[in-house]
Amino acid sequence: QAVMTAKESVEAVECAAKAWARGRGPWATKTVEERIAAVESLVVKLKAIRTEIVSVLQWEICENDADAAKEFDRTMDFVVSLIQEVRNLDSSGMVCEDGVHAIVKRFPDWRHDEPWAVELPIQRDLCHADPGTSHG
């Protein structure tokens, strides 16, 4: 059974806020490749504990072992495909302002002349990252 105490929950939120730091923290200021490397490392670690995660997922999504395993595998496949898509992004719209990087795209059929920023939508607990990882 997966359980977090209130204290652990608050620590996790505080850690994510510190890593983001309003777009100026260690996660936000990493290069795309540094973020990708962090997410790839996370995927390897998650796959290493697949059995435990699938067991918890059975309770979380009220599915049998096979369906929970499929859900885990689909999620890992999605993350890997997302990484590939990020690597393939056209960086011609790259904007860098005070160390904050974003790829700005405009949708052809968007009715307003407003940019949209695309960002890798995955957070990582940088407070407890591997000692060999640079945090900027």
N, C-alpha and C positions, 0 to 999 in steps of 0.2 A: 504494500500500500504506500502510495506517495503522499507524504505529508510535510508541509512546511510550517514552521511556527510563525507567529506574527513578526517576531524579530527577524527571522530569516527572510521573510517576504519584504520587509522594509529595507533590509540590507541589499537585496537583489535590485529593488527599484532605485535605491541610492547609487548603487554601482553603475547601473545603466545610465542614470542621469550624469554621473561623473564621466563616464566614457564618452557620452555625447557632448556634454557641457555647452549646450546651445550652439552646436556646430563648430566648436573650437577645441573639443576634447581629443583624447588620443585615438578614439575610433573615427571620429569625424574627419580628422586630419590625415589619416592613413591614405596612401595611394590606393587606387583600385586593385592593383596586384597584391598589395599588403592585405587588403580586406579579403580578397579571394583566397589568399593563402591561409588566413585565419579561418575562413568558413570551410575550406577543404580539410584543414586540420580537425575542425569540429566534426565534420562528417565522418572522418576516420574514427574518431573517438566514439561517436554515437553508434557506428556500425559494430564496434568492438563490444558494446553492451546491448546489442540488438535484442537478445533474449529477455533481458530485464525490462527493456522498454516495451517490448511486445506484451509482456505480462501485465504491466501497468496499463497499457492501452486497452487491454481486454476489459478492464474495469471502467476506464474512462469513457470508451465509446460503446460499451455493452455489446461487444462482438466476440465471436469465438477466436481461438488461437490463429487459425488460418487467415481470417479477415483482418485481424489486428496486424499480423505479419505483412499482409498486402498493403495495409495503410502505411506502415513504417517504410516499406520498400518504395511505395509511390512517392512518399515525401522525400526520401533520399534521392530518388531519380529526379524529382522536380528541382531540388536544390542543385544537383549536378547540371541539369539542363539550364537553370537560371545562370549559373556561373558561366557556362558556355555562351549564353546570350550576352552577358555583360562583357565578356572578352571580345565579342563580335560587334559591339556597339561602335557606331561611327563617332569618333571623338572630335569631329569638326566643330561640334557645338559646345566643346569644353569651355567652361568658364572657371576662372580661379580668382577669388576675391578674399584677400587677407588669409590665405592658406586654406580656404574652404573651396572644395572642388565640386562641380556639378556639370552634368551634361544637359543642356537645355534643348528641348525639341518643341516644335510647333506641329500640331496636328493639322493636316490640310483642310479638314472640314470643320475645324473649331471656329465658332462664330465670333469669338472675341480675340482680340490681338494680345493674348496673354501667354507667356511661356509656361512650360511645365518642366520641372526638374525631375530627372530620373536618378534614383539612388538605390544601391543594393539594400533591400529591406530586411536585413538581418542584423540583430544586435549580438554582441558577444560579451561575456562577463570578463572585462579587462582587469578588474580588481584581483581576480584569482587566476590570471593567465599563466602560461608556462614561464618559468624564470628566464628562458632564453629568448623570449619574445620582446621586441623593442616596442615601447609604447609612445615614442615621439617626444 
